Amino acid sequence: MKVTLTRDTLVEGNGVSAGTTVDVLDKHGRYLIGAGKAIPYETPRHVEAKPLDRMNKAELLAEAAERGLDLTEDDTNAQIREAIAAHDGAES
């Protein structure tokens, strides 16, 4: 059972910090949750990316930078979107 610790505590004899996710036996997980030292682990949900045509210039420039594109504030939103689309098409 996976749990996320809410407090620093010992887990199977080892000191573990709050915020850490650990995989423990079910009975240990139930104990930690019952003692208020942990919460059940939740799988991160996939967040849908915002469509390029809904992004402002700052968001578009951030997307371009993540792709290694060298664009600036001087480029228009349309130019930035085109560069990103061309880059993404080249990767396919």
Beta strands, then each sheet from edge to edge (+ up, - down):
strand 1: 2-5
strand 2: 9-11
strand 3: 14-16
strand 4: 21-23
strand 5: 38-40
sheet 1: 4+ 1- 5+
sheet 2: 2+ 3-
end
